[in-house]
Amino acid sequence: MLLSNNSISDILLNIPALLLALTFHELSHGIVAYALGDNTAKRQGRLSLNPLKHIDWLGFIMLITVGFGWAKPVPVDPSYFKDPKKGMAITSIAGPLSNVILAFITALLVSWAGLIYMQDGSLYFSSEKFYNVFLIKFFIYNCAFAMFNLLPIPPLDGSKIVGAFLPNRIYFKYMQYERYGIIVMIVLLYTGILTPILSNGVENLMNAIFNGVSFIIK
């Protein structure tokens, strides 16, 4: 996950927003896996709203300081699923989907309160009060989490979703490269290849959500 932090106050406001976004993302994976028959996450105490259950401390510290980090992945055993590929795809999409839902709810709140508006295709914030800054950060980070995790790079959620549409022989070969995914992402981020893709994706998602909210509250 890639984020941008500009000051200590930004970092302090980022912490609760990030904790909530991370928690719901990982919890959603665990709940869906459990519903599909895999109780691994439940046995390990990961079906919890306690953020401490889902934090990888090194990944979290990196996330709030250098802008790239990760959470503690929810353990999933696809052997419990009737269709392992399909089960993994459904479980994987649950995380990004939960972030989109949270972003939509947050956008609905701030739009209804008149704290955010769109002008000339861009989003503007009408208040710098603490609660508004927090809500806006929460909205943006949920959109960023959703888009980042949908990238089809193992071990991100997008790779499992794409994998559901691949023939088995290609799918399992594709998943063999999962351990190299972090290295690939770091290289792509360092070289700037992913930056415009993520930036445009997040901006488009934010605008789409806000347009949907605007349609509802009119």
N, C-alpha and C positions, 0 to 999 in steps of 0.2 A: 504494500500500500504506500502510495507516494503522497506526501502532504507538504505544504509550505508554511513555515512559522517565521514571523517577522520580529517578535519581541517576547520578553518574559511574560507580559500580560496575555499575549496571544497563547503562549504555551500553557499558562494557568487555566485559561478558558477552554483550551483544547482538551484538557484531561478528562473532565466529566463528560463532554460530548463524545470523545473517543471511547471512553469506557462503556457508555450506553450503546453506541453503535456496534462495538466489538461484541459485547455481551449478547445482544439480540441476534447478531449474525451467527455466532457459534451455537447459541441455544437453539436456533431454528434448525440448524443441521441435525442436532441431537434429537429434537422432538420428531422431525420427519423420519429419521432413521428408526427411531423407536416405534413409530406408527407403522413402519414397513416391516417390523419384526426383529430389528437389531437392538438389543438392550445393552450393548457395550457402553455407550455413553452414560446410560442410567446407572450401571454398575460402578462406573468410575466417578460418579457424582457430578457429571457435567450437565445434567438437566437442571440447571440452577440459574437464577437471576443474579447470583453473587459474581461480580466482575472478577474477583480474585481466582475463581475457578477457571477462567478463560484467558488469563493474561500470561503471555510469555514475557518475562520481565526484560530480557535483553531486547526483544522485538519491540516492546512498548516504549522503552527508553529511547531506542533509535527512532521510533515513529515520531515522538514529540520533540526530538532534538535535531535529527538530521533529515527527517521527512520520509524515511523509508523504513518499514518495520513489518511486524506480523503478530498475529495472535497465536494462542496454543490451539492447534487443530483439534476438533472434536474427533475422537476415535470412532471409526466406522468399519464394520466387518461385513463386506458385501456377500459373504457366504450365507448370511441369514436371509438375504432377499431371494424371492422367487426368481426374479430376473436380475442378476447382479449388475449388468450394465444399466438397465433402466432404473433400478433402485438407486444406484450411485448418481445417475443424472438428476433424479427427482430430489434426492438428498442434497446434492450440490447446489441446485438452483434455489433451494429454500433460503440459503444465506443471503445472496444478492436480492432476492425477492423481498425478504424481510426489511432490508435497507431501503428499498424503493417504497414500500408501504409506510415505513417510518418517515421517510422524506415527504411523502404525500400528506400524511397527517400533520407534520410540522408546517409544511407550506400552507395547508388549510388554516391552521391556527394563526400564523403570522399574516396571511392575506386577509382573513376575517377581521383581524385587529388593526389592519391598515399599516403594518410594520414593513411591508415589502410591496413593491409595485414594479411594473414593467414599462419601459419607455424606449422606443426605437429599437425593440428587440433585445434590450439589456435589462437585467434585474438591478433594482436600486433599493437600498434600505433607508427607511425614514426615521430611524431612531438608533442611537448609540448606547442606549441603556443596557445594563448588564444582561437582563433577561432576554432582550432582543438579540444581542450579540451571541449569546449562548444558543438560542433557537436557530439563528442563521448558520452558525458553525455546525450545529447538529444536522441541519438540512443539507449543507454542502458535503459534510463528511459521509453521510449516508449515501448520497449520490456518488461520491468518490469511491466508497467501499464497493458499491454495486458494480460500477464500471470496471474497476481494477480487477475484481474477482471474476468477472466474466471474460477476461482475456483467456484465450485458449492455449495457455502455457502451463504445462504440468508444474507444480501440483495445484494450481488455481482451479476454482470451481468450473470455469469455462472449459477446461480440458476434459472434465468428466461429462459435461453436457454435450460437447462436440463428439466425444467418444461413443455416446449412445447411438450415433448415426453411422459409425464406422463398422466395417466387417470385423469379426472377432480377431482374425490374424493381424490386422492392422491396429486394432484397439490395444491389444496386449503389448504389441511392440511399442506403440505410442506411450503407454504407461511405464515402460521400462526406463524411459528418460526422465521420469519424475524427479529423481534425485539431482538432476542437473538443472532443474527449472529455476532455482534461486540464482544460480550463476548466470543463466541466460537473461533473467530479468535485470540483474545488476548491470550486466553489459549493455542491455538495451536502454536502461535508464541513464547510465553513465554517458553513453554516446548521444543521448537525446532523441533516439529513434521513437521511444514510447511517449515522450512528453507531449507532442502535438496530438497524438492519437487519444491519450487520456484526457487532455485538456478539452478537446473538441467533444469527446464522448460525454464527459461530465457536464459541460455547458449545454449540450443538446438535451441531456436527460433533465437537467434543472429547468430548462425552458419548457420542455414537454410537460413536466409535472405542474409547473406554474400555470401553463395554459389550460391544463385540465382542471386545476383548482379554480381558475378565473371563470371557466365555463360553468362550474357548479354553483359558485356563490353569486353569480349575476342574477 
